[in-house]
Amino acid sequence: MTRNNPMLEVSGLGHRYGGAHGHEAISELNFSVDSGELACIVGPSGCGKSTLLRSISGLIKPTSGDVRLHGDDVKGEVPRDLAVVFQDYSRSLFPWLSVRANVEFPLRSRDLSKSERRARADEVLEWVGLAGAAKKYPWQLSGGMQQRVSIARALACRPALLLMDEPFASVDAQTRFELEDLLLRVRKQFDSTVLLVTHDIDESIYLADRVFVLSKSPATVVKDLEIPLGEDRDQISTRESETFVHLRSEVARLLDVRSAAKPTEKA
Ligand SMILES: Nc1ncnc2c1ncn2[C@@H]1O[C@H](COP(=O)(O)OP(=O)(O)OP(=O)(O)O)[C@@H](O)[C@H]1O
């Protein structure tokens, strides 16, 4: 499908671990994400989602295909204008640094003065609702607040693309809703381009402008779904709308969730 203004283009992407006869984790993946779009990737467990994100972020060199970020090839090197938010916030924040210092940390390698770094950190902390926690340490905060710090740190770099790997999977259901709405607010504020991986079908539909549904391993894109739910989403009314319910069934069917839930037959 031809897109208007692609920020990310993935073409013919494949990766095989362990050489030519090794395990093929992803195969012939093709999709693109437009500038300013929030796209979600949903796929069965073990289908190759992390391999895909690692390939996009330049952490591994894919064995075939190309990844382009605003037209530039990503060739096994982490691009400077890409930020990643991981599921495990407790391992991605530095416990010995204050919240503000954690957010400022990646800005040290940028051409910014100390006061500019501080102003930028304070600005993003305000946006994620943590202005009052700047002097605290991560271990003094709840899990949801720690993940807000991770999001602030990623946004402080003004990334061209924000990659998120199951970012809300380790928090309770209520906090998850709050963080989803926070993401929707800040992506509007920053006009961010976001690619988010999730296991959660409902979450993918609630957040996304577009959902890419992946097959079982080796992952390929089985469906590129536009999500016509408008800009303003609400945890209750959006999720009970007819469009949402229809899309949820469509993705569940594509993922074949019924057969995945059946117990394995004994021989
Ligand atoms: N470093 C590696 N070496 C060999 N095989 C690997 C390696 N990393 C992942 N794999 C295999 O590649 C396949 C895809 O793994 P990957 O972690 O990308 O899937 P995933 O969809 O992110 O999994 P999950 O749903 O559990 O998060 C799996 O079969 C996995 O065992």
The ligand as a Gaussian input file, in Angstrom:
#p B3LYP/6-31G(d) Opt

LIG

0 1
 N       18.935000     -14.655000      20.099000
 C       18.170000     -15.629000      19.614000
 N       18.722000     -16.760000      19.119000
 C       17.965000     -17.743000      18.595000
 N       16.611000     -17.699000      18.517000
 C       16.015000     -16.603000      19.001000
 C       16.752000     -15.523000      19.574000
 N       15.857000     -14.555000      19.965000
 C       14.635000     -15.036000      19.648000
 N       14.722000     -16.255000      19.060000
 C       13.596000     -17.074000      18.573000
 O       12.931000     -16.347000      17.544000
 C       11.509000     -16.493000      17.668000
 C       10.891000     -15.126000      17.823000
 O       11.311000     -14.564000      19.073000
 P       10.870000     -13.100000      19.531000
 O       11.424000     -12.898000      20.904000
 O       11.242000     -12.126000      18.481000
 O        9.276000     -13.265000      19.571000
 P        8.175000     -12.385000      20.343000
 O        6.971000     -12.362000      19.451000
 O        8.742000     -11.064000      20.733000
 O        7.932000     -13.246000      21.650000
 P        6.997000     -12.901000      22.923000
 O        5.596000     -12.916000      22.431000
 O        7.276000     -14.032000      23.860000
 O        7.444000     -11.570000      23.443000
 C       11.273000     -17.407000      18.860000
 O       11.087000     -18.716000      18.356000
 C       12.560000     -17.313000      19.657000
 O       12.819000     -18.508000      20.357000

